[in-house]
């Protein structure tokens, strides 16, 4: 085993998060099939434990010896991935318990999400898992991944499209698609992800269970959650309280808040919805930030990760742009969001005066004018001056029309990221040009299309940090 997988953590979900060995029932040579991708991922991502393909045909699968059944395995696997049809799932859960496995990941669909008969068969799965002494993730899940040690027990195609990289974020979602979309957005922005877990129909392991187990890993600095039901509010309260005590911010996207959404959730994961004043009170009491879309869930992450010591409830905003109009729009948005414009010190003003032309007032907002055309280093030096000012709590940066050949866009983005990391204050970047946003996002910065979106994001972030007492 690699040191990243080996752990002193002893929880009931260790066999899922840090398995010592993995078996795959329904193993396939075809890497694009549900039974093929997990083998590919386990080998590509460096999983160090034994891997046991299982298929009635025997032989070899993806170069590994294939066993005809779980009963033929030479040793008990920690985790068993089951990639078979719904009618064969129960037998494989029972076999997993019989051979001494500790956890099962069940990809199969066709249970509670299809109605009463499916719900009855799902209860049979749960009861069988309990009798067998195994923990059950799924059914109707795309699986779970731990990129710290290559334990990718998942068939999600997104890991082929966006190369995994270990990092400080954990994603736990009832929906596999939501989890994959958030993962893709974070990786596109250069942010590493340690865990992605999809709980599916949740007859056994639910979002609370998985989140609690992940919180044992002190490398996780941010939790992003998607819920379609909240059946045990006491347990949710306990998990969120623990996250807060560990200083791990939690951002939550709810599905099934309204009657139409609840009706759809029943057909998606068999969920019962998340609405209710009691749930709202739990989230507020534990300073869990609610977001309203997948882009907000993923797009907010850089504001929590780039900073080192951001003041909670920061209200004094500096604005920097290469456009006077953008400065005006950002200042309007600043007032709308209840922010105060930072009063920059005389020392900062003097530093800016030395950088900028006389027709720029060099106050706040700071208009860089067209000087970036002549000197790409100007942006980084101006940002350093403003972020270093004790009167500035956070900064909104907007750049217009800087994607052409006359601008050193990679340097502008890299210098901005360096300034943020050096000074530890939140920065929200906006640009109407998607090419410009992509360059800044690739540096791990929070990016938005407009000044208003950037200021709104800073406002929500500041309110959350204040609620957390950070």
C-alpha positions as CSV (number, residue, x, y, z in Angstrom):
1,X,0.0,0.0,0.0
2,X,1.1,3.6,-0.6
3,X,1.4,5.8,2.4
4,X,-1.5,8.0,1.2
5,X,-3.8,5.0,1.4
6,X,-2.5,3.5,4.6
7,X,-4.2,5.3,7.5
8,X,-4.6,5.1,11.2
9,X,-8.2,6.3,10.8
10,X,-10.6,3.5,11.9
11,X,-14.1,4.1,10.7
12,X,-16.8,1.9,9.3
13,X,-16.3,3.4,5.9
14,X,-12.6,3.0,5.7
15,X,-13.1,0.1,3.3
16,X,-14.6,2.5,0.9
17,X,-12.4,5.5,1.4
18,X,-9.1,3.6,1.9
19,X,-9.6,0.0,0.8
20,X,-6.7,-2.4,1.0
21,X,-8.0,-4.5,-1.9
22,X,-10.8,-4.3,-4.4
23,X,-12.9,-6.8,-6.3
24,X,-15.0,-5.9,-9.3
25,X,-18.0,-8.1,-10.1
26,X,-19.0,-7.7,-13.8
27,X,-15.5,-6.8,-14.9
28,X,-15.1,-6.0,-18.5
29,X,-12.2,-5.7,-21.0
30,X,-13.9,-2.7,-22.5
31,X,-12.8,0.4,-20.7
32,X,-15.7,2.5,-21.7
33,X,-18.2,0.1,-20.1
34,X,-19.4,0.4,-16.5
35,X,-17.6,-2.8,-15.6
36,X,-14.4,-1.7,-17.4
37,X,-13.7,1.9,-16.2
38,X,-13.1,1.1,-12.5
39,X,-10.3,-1.3,-13.4
40,X,-8.8,1.3,-15.7
41,X,-9.0,4.0,-13.0
42,X,-7.6,1.8,-10.2
43,X,-4.5,1.0,-12.3
44,X,-4.0,4.4,-13.8
45,X,-4.4,6.3,-10.5
46,X,-1.9,4.1,-8.7
47,X,-4.0,2.0,-6.4
48,X,-1.4,-0.2,-4.7
49,X,-3.6,-3.0,-3.3
50,X,-4.7,-6.3,-5.0
51,X,-7.4,-5.9,-7.7
52,X,-9.7,-8.9,-8.4
53,X,-11.8,-8.8,-11.6
54,X,-14.8,-11.2,-11.3
55,X,-16.7,-12.5,-14.4
56,X,-18.3,-15.9,-15.0
57,X,-16.1,-16.2,-18.2
58,X,-12.9,-16.2,-16.2
59,X,-9.7,-15.8,-18.1
60,X,-8.1,-12.4,-17.9
61,X,-9.6,-8.9,-17.9
62,X,-7.4,-5.9,-18.8
63,X,-4.4,-8.0,-18.2
64,X,-5.4,-9.2,-14.7
65,X,-6.4,-12.8,-13.8
66,X,-10.2,-12.9,-13.7
67,X,-12.1,-15.1,-11.2
68,X,-15.4,-16.7,-12.0
69,X,-17.1,-15.7,-8.7
70,X,-16.3,-13.9,-5.4
71,X,-16.1,-17.3,-3.8
72,X,-13.0,-18.1,-5.8
73,X,-11.0,-15.1,-4.6
74,X,-7.7,-15.9,-2.9
75,X,-8.4,-13.5,-0.1
76,X,-11.3,-11.3,1.2
77,X,-11.4,-8.0,-0.5
78,X,-12.0,-4.9,1.5
79,X,-14.4,-3.4,-1.1
80,X,-16.5,-5.1,-3.8
81,X,-17.8,-3.1,-6.8
82,X,-20.9,-4.6,-8.2
83,X,-21.6,-3.8,-11.9
84,X,-24.4,-6.2,-12.7
85,X,-28.1,-5.8,-13.5
86,X,-30.6,-5.2,-10.7
87,X,-31.9,-8.7,-10.6
88,X,-28.4,-10.1,-9.7
89,X,-27.5,-7.4,-7.2
90,X,-28.9,-9.2,-4.1
91,X,-26.9,-12.4,-4.7
92,X,-23.7,-10.4,-5.0
93,X,-24.3,-8.5,-1.8
94,X,-24.8,-11.8,0.0
95,X,-21.7,-13.3,-1.6
96,X,-19.7,-10.2,-0.6
97,X,-20.6,-10.8,3.0
98,X,-19.9,-14.6,2.7
99,X,-16.3,-14.0,1.5
100,X,-15.6,-11.4,4.2
101,X,-15.8,-8.1,2.3
102,X,-16.4,-5.0,4.4
103,X,-18.2,-2.7,1.8
104,X,-20.1,-2.9,-1.5
105,X,-20.5,-0.2,-4.1
106,X,-23.6,-1.0,-6.1
107,X,-23.9,0.7,-9.5
108,X,-27.2,-1.0,-10.4
109,X,-30.4,1.1,-11.0
110,X,-34.0,0.0,-10.9
111,X,-34.9,0.3,-7.2
112,X,-36.7,3.0,-5.1
113,X,-36.4,5.4,-8.0
114,X,-38.9,3.4,-10.1
115,X,-41.7,3.0,-7.5
116,X,-43.1,0.9,-4.7
117,X,-41.9,-2.5,-6.0
118,X,-38.4,-1.1,-6.6
119,X,-38.4,0.4,-3.1
120,X,-39.3,-3.1,-1.7
121,X,-36.4,-4.7,-3.5
122,X,-34.1,-1.9,-2.2
123,X,-35.1,-2.7,1.4
124,X,-34.1,-6.3,0.6
125,X,-30.7,-5.1,-0.4
126,X,-30.3,-3.1,2.7
127,X,-31.4,-5.9,5.0
128,X,-29.1,-8.3,3.2
129,X,-26.1,-6.0,3.6
130,X,-26.9,-5.7,7.3
131,X,-27.1,-9.4,7.7
132,X,-23.8,-9.8,5.8
133,X,-22.1,-7.2,7.9
134,X,-21.1,-5.0,4.9
135,X,-21.7,-1.3,4.3
136,X,-23.6,-0.5,1.1
137,X,-23.0,2.5,-1.1
138,X,-25.9,2.7,-3.6
139,X,-27.8,1.4,-5.5
140,X,-28.0,3.9,-8.3
141,X,-24.6,5.4,-7.7
142,X,-21.6,6.2,-9.9
143,X,-19.4,5.3,-7.0
144,X,-16.7,6.9,-4.9
145,X,-13.2,8.1,-5.5
146,X,-10.2,8.9,-3.3
147,X,-7.6,10.5,-5.4
148,X,-5.0,10.6,-2.6
149,X,-4.4,6.9,-3.1
150,X,-6.0,6.0,-6.4
151,X,-9.0,4.2,-4.8
152,X,-11.4,5.1,-7.7
153,X,-14.4,2.8,-7.2
154,X,-16.4,4.6,-9.9
155,X,-17.4,4.3,-13.5
156,X,-17.7,8.1,-14.0
157,X,-16.4,9.1,-17.4
158,X,-15.5,12.6,-16.2
159,X,-12.2,11.3,-14.7
160,X,-11.1,10.5,-18.3
161,X,-12.1,14.0,-19.5
162,X,-10.5,15.9,-16.6
163,X,-7.4,14.3,-15.1
164,X,-7.6,13.8,-11.4
165,X,-5.3,15.7,-9.0
166,X,-5.4,15.4,-5.2
167,X,-6.4,18.5,-3.4
168,X,-8.2,20.0,-0.4
169,X,-11.8,19.7,-1.7
170,X,-14.3,16.9,-1.0
171,X,-17.6,16.5,-3.0
172,X,-20.4,14.4,-1.6
173,X,-23.6,14.2,-3.6
174,X,-26.7,12.1,-3.9
175,X,-26.5,12.7,-7.6
176,X,-23.6,11.3,-9.6
177,X,-24.1,13.9,-12.4
178,X,-24.0,16.9,-9.9
179,X,-20.8,15.5,-8.3
180,X,-19.2,15.0,-11.7
181,X,-20.1,18.5,-12.8
182,X,-18.7,20.1,-9.7
183,X,-15.5,18.0,-10.1
184,X,-15.1,19.0,-13.7
185,X,-15.5,22.7,-12.9
186,X,-13.0,22.6,-10.1
187,X,-10.4,20.7,-12.2
188,X,-10.9,23.0,-15.1
189,X,-10.0,25.8,-12.7
190,X,-6.9,24.0,-11.6
191,X,-8.3,23.0,-8.1
192,X,-7.4,19.6,-6.8
193,X,-10.1,17.3,-5.4
194,X,-9.5,14.5,-2.9
195,X,-12.8,12.8,-2.7
196,X,-15.9,12.5,-4.9
197,X,-18.7,10.4,-3.5
198,X,-22.2,9.8,-4.9
199,X,-24.6,8.1,-2.5
200,X,-27.5,7.4,-4.9
201,X,-30.6,6.0,-3.3
202,X,-29.1,5.9,0.2
203,X,-30.7,2.8,1.8
204,X,-27.6,2.5,4.0
205,X,-24.7,5.0,3.5
206,X,-26.1,8.5,3.1
207,X,-24.6,11.9,2.6
208,X,-24.2,12.4,6.4
209,X,-22.3,9.0,6.8
210,X,-19.9,9.8,4.0
211,X,-19.3,13.4,5.0
212,X,-18.6,12.3,8.6
213,X,-16.1,9.7,7.4
214,X,-14.4,12.2,5.1
215,X,-14.0,14.7,7.9
216,X,-11.6,12.3,9.6
217,X,-9.2,13.4,6.9
218,X,-7.5,16.6,8.0
219,X,-6.3,17.3,4.5
220,X,-9.9,18.3,3.5
221,X,-10.4,22.1,3.8
222,X,-13.7,22.5,2.0
223,X,-16.9,20.3,1.7
224,X,-19.3,20.7,-1.2
225,X,-22.6,18.8,-0.7
226,X,-25.7,18.1,-2.8
227,X,-28.8,16.7,-1.0
228,X,-32.2,15.5,-2.3
229,X,-33.4,14.4,1.1
230,X,-32.8,15.1,4.8
231,X,-34.4,12.3,6.7
232,X,-32.3,12.4,9.9
233,X,-31.9,16.1,10.9
234,X,-30.2,15.2,14.2
235,X,-27.5,13.3,12.3
236,X,-27.1,16.2,9.8
237,X,-26.8,18.6,12.6
238,X,-24.1,16.5,14.2
239,X,-22.1,16.3,11.0
240,X,-22.4,20.0,10.3
241,X,-21.4,20.8,13.9
242,X,-18.3,18.6,13.5
243,X,-17.3,20.3,10.3
244,X,-17.6,23.7,11.9
245,X,-15.6,22.6,14.9
246,X,-12.9,21.4,12.5
247,X,-13.0,24.8,10.6
248,X,-14.1,23.1,7.4
249,X,-16.6,25.3,5.6
250,X,-19.6,23.5,4.1
251,X,-21.5,24.7,1.0
252,X,-24.8,22.9,0.3
253,X,-27.0,22.7,-2.7
254,X,-30.5,21.4,-2.1
255,X,-32.7,19.6,-4.5
256,X,-36.3,18.8,-3.8
257,X,-37.2,22.0,-1.9
258,X,-40.5,22.6,-3.7
259,X,-43.4,20.3,-4.6
260,X,-42.4,19.8,-8.2
261,X,-38.8,19.2,-7.2
262,X,-39.8,16.7,-4.6
263,X,-41.9,14.8,-7.1
264,X,-38.9,14.6,-9.5
265,X,-36.5,13.6,-6.7
266,X,-38.7,10.5,-6.0
267,X,-38.1,9.4,-9.6
268,X,-34.4,10.3,-9.4
269,X,-33.1,8.7,-6.2
270,X,-36.3,7.8,-4.4
271,X,-35.7,10.8,-2.2
272,X,-38.4,12.5,-0.1
273,X,-37.1,16.1,-0.5
274,X,-35.3,18.6,1.7
275,X,-37.8,21.3,2.5
276,X,-38.9,22.4,6.0
277,X,-38.2,25.0,8.6
278,X,-36.5,22.5,10.8
279,X,-33.9,21.9,8.1
280,X,-33.4,25.6,7.5
281,X,-32.8,26.1,11.3
282,X,-30.1,23.3,11.3
283,X,-28.3,24.8,8.4
284,X,-28.3,28.3,9.9
285,X,-27.3,27.1,13.3
286,X,-24.2,25.3,11.9
287,X,-23.3,28.1,9.5
288,X,-23.7,25.9,6.5
289,X,-23.9,28.1,3.4
290,X,-26.8,27.3,1.0
291,X,-26.1,27.9,-2.7
292,X,-28.6,27.8,-5.5
293,X,-26.9,26.3,-8.5
294,X,-24.1,24.0,-9.5
295,X,-22.0,26.9,-10.9
296,X,-22.3,28.7,-7.6
297,X,-21.3,25.5,-5.7
298,X,-18.2,25.1,-7.7
299,X,-17.4,28.7,-8.5
300,X,-17.4,29.7,-4.8
301,X,-14.6,27.3,-3.9
302,X,-11.6,29.4,-4.9
303,X,-12.7,32.2,-2.4
304,X,-12.3,29.6,0.4
305,X,-9.0,28.1,-0.9
306,X,-6.9,31.0,-2.1
307,X,-7.0,32.9,1.1
308,X,-5.0,32.3,4.3
309,X,-6.4,34.7,6.9
310,X,-9.4,36.4,5.4
311,X,-11.3,38.5,8.0
312,X,-14.8,37.3,8.6
313,X,-17.5,39.7,7.6
314,X,-15.1,41.8,5.5
315,X,-16.9,44.9,4.2
316,X,-14.1,47.1,2.8
317,X,-13.7,46.4,-0.9
318,X,-11.0,47.7,-3.3
319,X,-11.9,47.8,-7.0
320,X,-9.3,47.5,-9.7
321,X,-9.9,47.6,-13.5
322,X,-8.4,48.7,-16.8
323,X,-11.7,50.2,-17.7
324,X,-13.2,53.3,-16.1
325,X,-16.7,52.1,-16.9
326,X,-16.0,48.8,-15.2
327,X,-14.9,50.8,-12.1
328,X,-18.3,52.6,-12.2
329,X,-20.3,49.4,-12.5
330,X,-18.3,47.7,-9.7
331,X,-18.8,50.7,-7.4
332,X,-22.6,50.6,-8.0
333,X,-22.6,46.9,-7.2
334,X,-20.5,47.5,-4.1
335,X,-23.2,49.9,-2.8
336,X,-26.0,47.5,-3.7
337,X,-24.3,44.7,-1.7
338,X,-23.8,46.9,1.3
339,X,-20.0,47.0,1.0
340,X,-17.9,50.1,1.8
341,X,-15.2,51.2,-0.6
342,X,-11.9,50.7,1.1
343,X,-10.1,53.9,2.1
344,X,-6.6,53.4,0.8
345,X,-3.7,54.9,2.8
346,X,-1.6,57.7,1.7
347,X,1.3,55.3,1.4
348,X,-0.7,53.0,-1.0
349,X,-1.8,56.1,-3.0
350,X,1.8,57.1,-3.4
351,X,2.8,53.7,-4.6
352,X,-0.1,53.7,-7.1
353,X,0.9,57.3,-8.3
354,X,4.3,56.0,-9.0
355,X,2.9,53.3,-11.2
356,X,0.0,55.0,-13.0
357,X,-0.3,58.0,-15.3
358,X,-1.3,61.4,-13.9
359,X,-4.8,61.1,-15.5
360,X,-5.6,58.1,-13.3
361,X,-6.6,59.3,-9.9
362,X,-5.0,56.2,-8.3
363,X,-7.6,56.0,-5.6
364,X,-10.4,53.5,-5.0
365,X,-11.7,52.3,-7.5
366,X,-8.3,52.1,-9.2
367,X,-8.4,52.7,-12.9
368,X,-5.3,51.2,-14.6
369,X,-6.3,52.8,-17.9
370,X,-4.7,51.4,-21.0
371,X,-1.2,51.1,-19.4
372,X,-1.4,47.3,-19.4
373,X,-0.8,47.5,-23.1
374,X,2.6,49.0,-22.4
375,X,3.6,47.1,-19.3
376,X,2.1,43.7,-18.3
377,X,3.9,43.8,-14.9
378,X,1.7,46.8,-13.9
379,X,-1.2,44.6,-12.9
380,X,0.7,42.5,-10.4
381,X,2.4,45.5,-8.9
382,X,-0.8,47.5,-8.5
383,X,-2.7,44.5,-7.0
384,X,0.2,44.0,-4.5
385,X,0.0,47.6,-3.4
386,X,-3.8,47.5,-2.9
387,X,-3.9,44.1,-1.2
388,X,-1.1,45.1,1.2
389,X,-3.2,48.0,2.4
390,X,-4.7,47.3,5.9
391,X,-7.9,49.1,4.9
392,X,-8.6,46.6,2.2
393,X,-10.5,43.4,3.2
394,X,-11.2,42.0,-0.3
395,X,-10.7,43.0,-3.9
396,X,-12.8,42.9,-7.1
397,X,-10.8,42.9,-10.2
398,X,-12.2,43.4,-13.7
399,X,-10.4,43.4,-17.0
400,X,-11.9,44.3,-20.4
401,X,-10.6,43.4,-23.8
402,X,-7.2,41.9,-22.8
403,X,-7.4,38.7,-24.9
404,X,-5.7,40.1,-27.9
405,X,-2.1,39.6,-29.1
406,X,-1.1,42.9,-27.5
407,X,-1.7,41.6,-24.0
408,X,0.3,39.0,-22.1
409,X,-2.8,37.3,-20.7
410,X,-0.9,34.3,-19.1
411,X,1.2,36.8,-17.1
412,X,-1.7,38.9,-16.1
413,X,-3.4,35.8,-14.6
414,X,-0.3,34.4,-13.0
415,X,0.6,37.7,-11.4
416,X,-2.9,38.1,-10.0
417,X,-2.8,34.6,-8.4
418,X,0.6,35.3,-6.9
419,X,-0.6,38.6,-5.4
420,X,-3.6,36.8,-3.9
421,X,-1.5,34.0,-2.4
422,X,1.0,36.5,-1.0
423,X,-1.5,38.7,0.8
424,X,-4.2,36.2,1.8
425,X,-7.3,38.3,0.9
426,X,-10.3,37.2,-1.2
427,X,-10.3,38.3,-4.8
428,X,-13.2,37.9,-7.3
429,X,-12.3,38.4,-10.9
430,X,-14.7,39.3,-13.7
431,X,-14.4,39.6,-17.5
432,X,-16.9,39.4,-20.3
433,X,-14.5,37.4,-22.5
434,X,-14.6,33.7,-21.8
435,X,-11.0,33.3,-22.9
436,X,-9.9,35.8,-20.2
437,X,-12.0,34.1,-17.6
438,X,-10.5,30.7,-18.5
439,X,-6.9,32.0,-18.1
440,X,-7.7,33.3,-14.6
441,X,-9.7,30.3,-13.6
442,X,-6.8,28.1,-14.5
443,X,-4.8,29.9,-11.8
444,X,-7.4,28.8,-9.2
445,X,-9.1,32.2,-9.0
446,X,-12.8,32.8,-8.6
447,X,-14.1,34.1,-11.9
448,X,-17.3,35.7,-13.0
449,X,-18.8,37.2,-16.1
450,X,-19.7,40.6,-14.7
451,X,-18.7,43.0,-12.0
452,X,-22.1,42.5,-10.2
453,X,-21.6,38.7,-10.1
454,X,-18.2,39.2,-8.6
455,X,-19.4,41.6,-5.9
456,X,-22.4,39.4,-5.1
457,X,-20.0,36.4,-4.7
458,X,-17.8,38.4,-2.3
459,X,-20.8,39.5,-0.4
460,X,-22.1,35.9,0.1
461,X,-18.6,34.7,1.0
462,X,-18.1,37.5,3.5
463,X,-21.5,36.7,5.2
464,X,-20.6,33.1,5.4
465,X,-17.2,33.8,6.9
466,X,-18.8,36.0,9.5
467,X,-21.3,33.3,10.4
468,X,-18.5,30.9,10.8
469,X,-16.7,33.4,13.1
470,X,-13.6,33.3,10.8
